[in-house]
Structure formats: structure tokens, C-alpha cells
Amino acid sequence: MLRSPRFAFPVLLALSASGHALAQTATVNVDGGVSLNVAVVAEGLQHPWGVDTLPNGELIVTEREGTMRIVFDGALSEPVRGLPRIAVNGQGGLLDVAVDPDFGITRRIFFSFSERGARGLGTAVATGLLNDWETNTPRLTDVETIFSMNQKSRGGRHFGSRIAFAPDGTLFITTGDRGDAPRSQDFSDHAGAVIRINKDGSIPSDNPFLGQSNVAPELYSKGHRNIQGADIDPTTGLLWTVEHGARGGDEINQPEAGLNYGWPVISYGRHYSGQRIGEGTEKAGLEQPKYYWDPSIAPSGLAVYDGDMFPEWEGDLLVGALRSQLMTRLERDENGQIVREEQMFAGQFGRVRDIEVAADGSIFIAIDANPGEILHIMRANGS
């Protein structure tokens, strides 16, 4: 396990001719002599939360305020029609979106959102068929909710909500503790967990807690605070996640079936009041993170880099940060261990909510603001 440094690596941002720090195209120099071109490809979004790519180069983007749009050649479509009712409250709303790996055959997408129930709100995931996405009036049909948090509660915090497709065709869904930390250690509760289901919402026969009394059968791992980044390592097929700590203790984990990751019993952070959390930083039977930050960077969005554009980054973890307003690269060695961190464009572009690696190896990031933007990161010629 590694601990984050308390400083950011310096970067140089080239100003546009008008002198604005964020031009339509900016240049950023990072470690290793690499120069990045950063271009705005969509703007005027209301708190963009999730972004994914479609087969013909379009982007599909969620806005936390409850709308979903298609982006192509810098233009935003009208809101996608056919979404279910979404409860917009605090950190909740329309959250992640994930395009089925078999989209060319199925036209299916999956998306997470905050859903209202009898006792309050909880994380839900639905799926539907995307139609007319090449036009200005896209729509969803055959929409079905395939996961719904089993204990709804009041408040607008910690919905988690990332979606990742496992190599075996199952679906990982992350949740948060909903601002009620003890729920992460209640194994009858979906809160504070990684959930694993089939794409139709059924429960995989090899889920680790299946058949145990007083345990939710959808659980894959527990003891998480608020996972807002998740991706599959294309080499190993294993899941990586990043979750928020409190005042510190943001964690990178590689969740495994049936394991407990400790929140709120152990943590490398402290409460916002400065008080100690739980019983310290380790305890028998509870897992250690692969990496952590103290103080918090408020991480959201994670991608395992796999592409030709930045071969020196192959296999590294790219993580967005809200509080620190940056993208960080966690370098991994030949054994997959995190050995170094490089923080990029701190404070230059805003709160990085999501990260998506495109088929050509370029990178899209969602800037969480109102108005918010989608930025496209490419290698500058000659770097």
C-alpha cells in the first residue's frame, strides 16, 4: 500500500490568444516530456456526471439534474426521451451511464440514478434500448430498472453509482453509505458496497454471499464509504475502484468477492471535526487499500488506461478529483503495483467528475459545474 504525497507535480498551461486560462484548445506539459492538447468538445451542460463513447464517435453524457444527451461534433442533442422518474436531491440525480460492450448488436445502455421510495432515496440502475442517437431527438425504449437499493433513506449524500462490465458479462454497481456510516457494515443492506448482478438484474450463481441468511445476495464486497470511480483492468479482468474518505482517507481498492474494506471501522482519514475514525488504520479481517490520499482530493471517476496514444501510461490508473480539481495518474510497475503519482492540471479546468478512455487512446473528462463541459485530451504532435 502506498500513501499519496501532499503536493502536486507542476504543470504548464498555455494561454490562448485571448489570454483566458481555459481556451477552446489548451496545451499542458506533463512528466516524461509529454504534451497534451486539451479541447472543449461540449459545453453548457448541467453538472455532467457520466460520459461514455458510442460506436461512431458520439458521446453519451448524463447531467445530474436529470437529463441525458448525445454529443457529436461539438453539438448537444435534445434530452434523451424515455428516462424513468429521477429524484434530484443534493448529490443525487441522473448519475453514471455505461454503453453495453455489445451495443452494436443490442443498442442497450445502462444508467444509474437516485430513486425515490417509501422511506426516502436510494441508488438504482436501469437499462434500455437507445434509438435515433444519430439524430437530434434520441429516445430510450424498453426501459427497466434492474437494481434498486433495498433500504431507502432521507438525505442527499453518498449514492456511489458507478457501473462496470466484468469480463464474464456480469455488472458491477457501486453504492455509498448514504451518509450513515454504520450501514457499510450491515450485510443485509446494499449501502456501502460493490454490487454484482447479471445484466437482466438476476443474481449470479457464484456471488459470495448467496444463500446466507440476513445477507443481501447482490453483495460482492462491503465496507466502502462512497465509491464514485470504477473500471475493469483489461489485462487481468479485475475491478478497480476509488472512493471518498472523510477529511482524508480517499482509497484505491481492488475489491475481491466476499471481502470487507473496513469503513467506518478503519480509515486513513479523520472526521471533518478532526476526530479519529473507528479503531485506527488496520484491523484483522479488514482489507487495506492499494493507495490512499491524506488530505482528501475528493476522487470521482476512474479509468485503467489502455490505448495507443499514450503507451507510457499503459495500465496506469487515471483518477479525477473534485476538491483538488485535477486528474491524477497512478503509475503501476510490471507487477501491477502502484509506485508513483503524477497530478495533472491542478485547478486549471475545474472539478473532474468522470474519465473515459476512447478507442483511439484519447481521453474524455467531464467537468462538474453548471455550466459544465466535456474536455478531450490528446497527445500534442511531436511530444
Secondary structure, 3 states (H helix, E strand, C coil): CEECCCCCCCCEECCCCCCCCCCCEEEEEEHHHEEEEEEEEEEEECCEEEEEECCCCCEEEEECCCEEEEEECCEECCCCECCCCCCCECCECEEEEEECCCHHHHCEEEEEEEEEECCEEEEEEEEEEEECCCCCCCEEEEEEEEEECCCCECCCCCCCCCEEECCCCCEEEECECCCCHHHHHCCCCCCCEEEEECCCCCCCCCCCCCCCCCCCCCEEEECCCEEEEEEECCCCCCEEEEECCCCCCEEEECCCCCCECCCCCCCCCECCCCCECCCCCCCCCCCCCCEEECCCCCEEEEEECCCCCCHHHCCCEEEEECCCCEEEEEEECCCCCEEEEEEECCCCCCCEEEEEECCCCCEEEEECCCCEEEEEEEECCCC
